[in-house]
Amino acid sequence: MEKRILIIDDEENMRHMMTALLSESGFIVDAVADGVKGLQKIEEAPYDFIFCDIRMPNMDGIEFLREMRQNGSWNSVPVVMITTEGSQAKVLEALQAGASGYVRKPFTADQIKEKLASLI
């Protein structure tokens, strides 16, 4: 069975680039622009992995993660935060909220694939 990945990022170019990269690698990929839409998506279908930006409008990545982790059925889904954050405090906050790891922008395709391989 193919693995499903959700990308949550407010930057349209980032969503397109990651969707193309992951689709080429054989994953089923959905992408949305904020945490509110991310919560809607995970209620509609199960995902095997989530990449989530930290800074977004409406609901940021850390808020999304906290909301998601409150539902026991989603606790085992790995969530990797994508960040431009220079602050280690935000990364630490995300990890404490239940993130499985993080990747800093700009990143390479290999970094994304390595992070996936280590967590799926």
Phi and psi in degrees as a GROMACS rama.xvg file:
@    title "Ramachandran Plot"
@    xaxis  label "Phi"
@    yaxis  label "Psi"
@TYPE xy
-72.0526  144.877  GLU-2
-83.5889  141.627  LYS-3
-104.845  132.574  ARG-4
-124.131  138.484  ILE-5
-111.907  131.987  LEU-6
-111.582  127.752  ILE-7
-121.63  109.202  ILE-8
-157.195  135.169  ASP-9
-77.6235  -12.2445  ASP-10
-89.5  115.417  GLU-11
-58.4585  -42.3398  GLU-12
-60.9178  -38.085  ASN-13
-66.4771  -42.8478  MET-14
-61.0042  -44.5918  ARG-15
-64.7493  -45.0884  HIS-16
-63.0123  -47.0225  MET-17
-68.8737  -37.1044  MET-18
-60.8955  -45.6257  THR-19
-62.4872  -46.8105  ALA-20
-59.4078  -48.068  LEU-21
-76.0226  -34.3009  LEU-22
-63.5626  -41.6839  SER-23
-61.9428  -26.5665  GLU-24
-87.0506  3.43284  SER-25
95.7109  10.2204  GLY-26
-92.4374  153.576  PHE-27
-88.4355  124.014  ILE-28
-124.524  133.375  VAL-29
-119.928  151.281  ASP-30
-141.304  137.069  ALA-31
-134.925  166.668  VAL-32
-95.7365  -9.76641  ALA-33
-159.149  172.755  ASP-34
-64.993  -32.9894  GLY-35
-61.6448  -47.5514  VAL-36
-67.8157  -31.5196  LYS-37
-62.9069  -43.7141  GLY-38
-62.9264  -38.944  LEU-39
-61.7609  -43.0725  GLN-40
-64.3233  -43.3161  LYS-41
-71.6829  -19.1542  ILE-42
-76.9966  -27.357  GLU-43
-80.1874  -35.8895  GLU-44
-151.765  150.784  ALA-45
-77.3963  142.757  PRO-46
-120.896  148.503  TYR-47
-92.2192  -17.896  ASP-48
-162.602  145.602  PHE-49
-132.838  131.423  ILE-50
-104.754  128.722  PHE-51
-136.951  125.908  CYS-52
-67.5599  150.616  ASP-53
-82.0961  -49.4577  ILE-54
-93.0082  113.677  ARG-55
-150.091  156.812  MET-56
-75.3379  169.446  PRO-57
68.4012  -62.7761  ASN-58
-146.346  116.783  MET-59
-75.6452  174.806  ASP-60
-63.6547  -35.4935  GLY-61
-71.1318  -40.6819  ILE-62
-61.892  -43.9956  GLU-63
-56.6005  -47.8759  PHE-64
-60.8663  -44.6848  LEU-65
-61.5482  -44.8438  ARG-66
-62.8369  -44.6562  GLU-67
-63.1191  -44.6326  MET-68
-69.1069  -16.1365  ARG-69
-71.2998  -19.5824  GLN-70
-93.9456  112.699  ASN-71
-54.9934  -30.6563  GLY-72
-72.276  -13.7089  SER-73
-105.91  3.5293  TRP-74
-64.0459  -27.8612  ASN-75
-89.569  -4.46532  SER-76
-76.6464  120.534  VAL-77
-66.7464  134.32  PRO-78
-124.518  119.275  VAL-79
-106.949  124.822  VAL-80
-82.5118  138.854  MET-81
-108.972  129.116  ILE-82
-144.952  148.463  THR-83
-105.111  2.14641  THR-84
-54.5829  127.194  GLU-85
-85.3391  -14.4157  GLY-86
-88.4208  121.421  SER-87
-65.164  -24.5746  GLN-88
-61.3765  -41.4089  ALA-89
-66.6646  -41.4116  LYS-90
-63.5029  -45.0946  VAL-91
-61.5254  -41.4128  LEU-92
-60.15  -42.4358  GLU-93
-64.4059  -43.1387  ALA-94
-64.2171  -40.3147  LEU-95
-66.974  -27.6637  GLN-96
-80.6812  -7.12472  ALA-97
119.047  9.07373  GLY-98
-65.92  146.172  ALA-99
-87.1619  -11.8995  SER-100
165.645  -173.992  GLY-101
-151.068  159.001  TYR-102
-133.173  133.723  VAL-103
-91.5753  136.927  ARG-104
-78.8452  144.357  LYS-105
-75.3255  149.173  PRO-106
-128.564  167.895  PHE-107
-102.39  162.77  THR-108
-59.7483  -38.4381  ALA-109
-62.9615  -38.4619  ASP-110
-62.6181  -40.5481  GLN-111
-66.18  -45.6073  ILE-112
-64.6818  -40.0499  LYS-113
-64.3262  -41.4363  GLU-114
-63.8081  -43.107  LYS-115
-60.7833  -49.2584  LEU-116
-60.1241  -34.8637  ALA-117
-75.5126  -19.8787  SER-118
-114.397  -15.2674  LEU-119
